[in-house]
Amino acid sequence: MNEPVATAAPEPAPKAPAAAPESAPSQHQARKEDSFLIFLLKLVVLVTLFRSFVFSPFNIPSESMLPRLVNGDYLLAAKWPYGYSRYSLPFGLPVLPEERVLASPPERGDVVIFKQPPLKELDYIKRVIGLPGDLVQMVDGQLYLNGVPVPKQRIADFEIAISPNTQCYSLQFVAKRPDGTDVCRYPRYRETLPGGRFYEVLDLGTRQMDNTEPVLVPQGHLFLMGDNRDNSEDSRFPAEPGRGIGLVPMDNLVGRASVVMWSTDGSVEWFKPWTWFSAARWDRLGGTF
């Protein structure tokens, strides 16, 4: 009887390598994300510090500072010349006191950005005319400082093209250039302050605030005016929300106008890229104060 032939027991099949368990992103990826978040945080801090203590952008929404500034200008304001207060910070964060630290007074003729009294919510821009102790008055459209008339010389009319950002004060100032461009044409003058600093103003004729009572500027305050004298609610008017500003406390100062970095006539249409360039007022860029 034949014995069954013995066979060798089969070797066990090798085990398949265990599948790597699904897990969170690798440590390398996590480090990259952490680094990016840290970069963003540092960038936010850097921009905030720059805007709070060095330069901050502002736009011009009205014509009260014609001819120096026009509606549609974007400028940088230097934050350090007058010191710092709560109003130096974005959104008026209550990190600093309302009273300025490292304070320095402005000079007559400076163009300043400030928080409008009494609510201290809106940013306004005007020119410094009267310092503490000055007596300021308007007589028949002539500015007087401390009883002395400020020299006012007629110069060439100011012209600005009519655009979505610029409409004439009234029909009497509508004009046309030889090339057919519709413009606003205003009488322009040069005023020269004590000390020799000069600037240009517009005088649109006889208006309500061409004659005012003399005002003595108290300590810690400023008398500010717009260069477009007949289209500016400034220190000649009592402080009212969104209107006149009265005498402005120096603690309300935000910065000093420094340079125009952009200007547009308002004709931009986002779906027409060529208007991004045609709307720019290139000749206004880089103008300093």
C-alpha positions in Angstrom: 0.0 0.0 0.0 1.5 3.1 -1.1 2.0 5.7 1.7 0.9 9.2 0.8 3.8 11.4 -0.1 4.5 13.9 2.6 4.6 17.5 1.3 6.2 20.5 2.9 3.9 22.9 4.7 3.4 26.1 2.7 5.3 29.2 4.0 3.1 31.9 5.3 2.5 34.8 2.9 4.4 37.9 3.8 2.3 40.5 5.6 1.4 43.6 3.6 2.9 46.8 5.1 0.4 48.5 7.3 -1.3 51.5 5.7 -0.2 54.8 7.2 -3.0 56.2 9.2 -4.7 59.3 7.9 -3.6 62.3 10.0 -3.6 66.1 10.2 -1.3 68.1 7.8 2.4 67.4 8.3 4.4 69.4 10.8 6.2 71.1 7.9 2.8 72.2 6.4 1.7 73.4 9.9 4.9 75.4 10.3 4.4 77.1 6.9 0.8 78.1 7.9 2.0 79.4 11.3 4.7 81.4 9.6 2.2 82.9 7.1 -0.1 83.9 10.0 2.8 85.5 11.9 3.8 87.4 8.7 0.2 88.7 8.3 0.1 89.7 12.0 3.5 91.5 11.7 2.2 93.3 8.5 -0.9 94.5 10.2 1.1 95.8 13.2 3.6 97.5 10.9 0.8 99.2 8.8 -1.0 100.3 11.9 2.2 101.8 13.4 3.0 103.5 10.1 -0.5 105.0 9.8 -0.6 106.0 13.4 2.8 107.7 13.8 4.3 108.4 10.3 1.9 109.0 7.4 -1.8 108.4 6.8 -3.9 108.7 3.7 -6.8 111.1 3.4 -9.1 112.0 0.5 -10.6 115.4 -0.4 -14.4 115.1 -0.7 -15.3 118.8 -1.2 -14.2 122.1 -2.9 -13.6 124.1 0.3 -9.8 124.1 -0.3 -9.8 125.1 -3.9 -7.5 126.0 -5.6 -4.8 124.1 -3.7 -6.9 120.9 -3.2 -9.7 119.6 -5.4 -12.4 117.1 -4.9 -10.9 113.7 -5.8 -7.4 114.4 -4.5 -5.8 111.8 -2.3 -3.0 113.0 0.0 -0.6 111.8 2.7 -0.6 113.6 6.0 2.5 113.6 8.2 1.5 112.5 11.7 4.5 113.6 13.7 4.8 117.4 13.3 2.2 118.3 15.9 2.6 115.4 18.3 0.2 112.5 19.0 -3.1 111.9 20.6 -6.0 109.5 20.5 -7.0 111.1 17.1 -3.7 110.0 15.6 -4.8 106.4 15.8 -7.0 104.6 13.2 -10.7 104.8 14.4 -9.6 107.0 17.4 -8.7 103.9 19.5 -8.4 105.0 23.1 -4.8 103.9 23.5 -3.4 107.4 23.8 -4.9 110.3 25.8 -7.0 113.0 24.1 -4.3 115.6 25.0 -1.4 115.5 22.6 2.0 114.2 23.7 5.3 115.4 22.1 3.1 118.4 21.1 4.4 121.1 18.8 2.2 124.0 17.6 1.5 124.5 13.8 2.6 127.5 11.9 0.4 130.0 10.1 -0.3 128.8 6.6 0.0 125.1 7.5 -2.7 122.9 5.9 -3.9 120.6 8.7 -6.2 117.6 9.1 -8.2 117.6 12.3 -11.3 116.2 14.0 -14.2 118.5 13.6 -15.6 119.9 16.9 -17.7 119.1 18.7 -18.3 115.4 18.0 -14.7 114.7 17.0 -15.8 112.0 14.5 -15.2 113.5 11.0 -11.8 114.4 9.5 -11.7 118.0 8.1 -8.9 119.9 6.3 -8.3 123.6 6.5 -5.5 126.2 6.6 -4.1 127.6 9.8 -4.8 131.4 9.8 -4.8 132.4 13.5 -2.7 131.2 16.3 -3.3 131.6 20.1 -3.3 135.4 20.9 -4.1 136.5 17.3 -7.0 138.7 16.5 -8.8 137.6 13.3 -11.4 139.5 11.3 -12.8 139.7 7.8 -13.7 143.2 6.4 -15.3 143.3 3.0 -13.6 140.1 2.0 -10.2 141.2 3.2 -8.5 139.1 5.9 -7.1 141.1 8.9 -4.6 139.7 11.4 -4.1 141.7 14.6 -5.6 144.8 13.0 -3.4 144.7 9.9 -4.7 143.7 6.4 -3.1 140.6 5.0 -1.8 141.5 1.5 -4.1 140.1 -1.2 -3.0 140.3 -4.9 -5.2 139.4 -7.9 -3.6 136.8 -10.1 -4.8 134.7 -13.1 -8.2 133.1 -12.8 -8.3 129.5 -11.6 -9.7 127.0 -14.1 -10.8 123.4 -13.5 -12.5 121.1 -15.9 -16.1 120.1 -15.1 -16.3 116.4 -14.3 -18.3 114.0 -12.1 -16.1 115.3 -9.2 -16.3 119.0 -10.1 -19.3 121.1 -10.6 -19.3 124.9 -10.7 -20.4 126.9 -7.6 -23.0 128.7 -9.8 -23.7 129.3 -13.5 -21.8 132.6 -13.6 -18.5 130.7 -13.2 -19.1 128.2 -16.1 -16.8 128.9 -19.0 -15.3 127.2 -22.0 -11.6 126.8 -23.1 -10.6 127.4 -26.7 -10.4 123.6 -27.2 -14.1 123.3 -26.2 -13.5 121.9 -22.6 -16.2 123.1 -20.2 -14.5 124.5 -17.1 -15.3 126.4 -13.9 -13.4 129.7 -13.9 -12.9 131.5 -10.5 -11.3 134.8 -9.5 -8.0 133.9 -7.8 -5.8 135.8 -5.4 -2.5 135.4 -3.6 -2.4 136.1 0.2 0.8 136.7 2.0 0.9 136.1 5.8 3.2 137.8 8.2 6.7 136.3 7.8 6.3 136.0 4.0 4.4 132.7 3.6 1.9 132.9 0.7 -0.8 130.7 -0.8 -3.7 131.1 -3.2 -7.4 131.7 -2.4 -10.6 132.1 -4.3 -13.0 135.0 -3.8 -16.4 134.5 -5.5 -17.7 138.0 -4.7 -19.8 139.5 -1.9 -21.0 136.8 0.4 -22.4 136.4 3.9 -19.1 135.9 5.8 -17.1 138.7 4.0 -17.6 140.7 7.2 -17.1 139.3 10.7 -16.6 140.5 14.2 -13.0 140.4 15.4 -12.2 137.0 17.1 -9.4 136.7 19.7 -7.9 133.1 19.4 -7.7 131.6 22.9 -4.8 129.6 24.2 -4.7 126.0 22.9 -6.9 126.8 19.9 -6.6 127.7 16.2 -8.5 129.8 13.7 -8.8 127.8 10.5 -10.1 128.8 7.1 -10.7 127.2 3.7 -8.9 128.6 0.7 -12.2 128.7 -1.2 -13.3 131.5 1.1 -16.9 131.7 -0.1 -17.5 128.0 -0.1 -16.0 126.9 3.2 -17.8 126.6 6.6 -14.7 127.2 8.8 -13.8 129.0 12.0 -16.0 132.0 10.9 -19.0 129.7 11.6 -20.0 128.2 15.0 -19.2 124.6 15.6 -22.0 122.4 14.4 -21.9 118.6 13.5 -21.1 118.3 9.8 -21.0 122.1 9.3 -19.0 125.0 10.8 -15.9 124.2 13.0 -15.6 127.2 15.3 -12.3 127.6 17.1 -10.5 124.3 16.8 -8.6 122.9 19.9 -5.0 121.9 19.0 -5.7 118.6 20.7 -8.0 117.8 17.7 -5.1 117.9 15.2 -4.4 114.7 13.3 -1.6 115.7 10.9 -0.2 118.1 8.4 -0.9 117.8 4.7 2.3 116.6 3.0 1.9 115.4 -0.6 -0.8 114.6 -3.2 -0.3 110.9 -4.1 -3.3 110.5 -6.4 -6.2 112.5 -8.0 -9.2 111.5 -10.1 -11.9 113.5 -11.8 -14.5 110.8 -10.8 -15.1 109.4 -14.3 -13.7 105.9 -13.6 -15.9 103.0 -14.7 -14.6 99.7 -13.3 -15.6 97.7 -16.3 -13.8 100.0 -18.7 -10.1 99.7 -17.7 -9.0 102.5 -20.0 -10.9 104.9 -17.7 -8.6 104.0 -14.8 -6.0 106.1 -16.6 -8.1 108.7 -18.4 -9.8 109.7 -15.1 -6.4 110.5 -13.4 -5.4 114.1 -13.0 -1.7 113.3 -13.7 -0.6 116.9 -13.3 -1.6 117.0 -9.7 0.4 114.0 -8.5 3.4 114.8 -6.3 2.3 118.3 -5.3 3.7 119.2 -1.9 2.6 121.7 0.7 
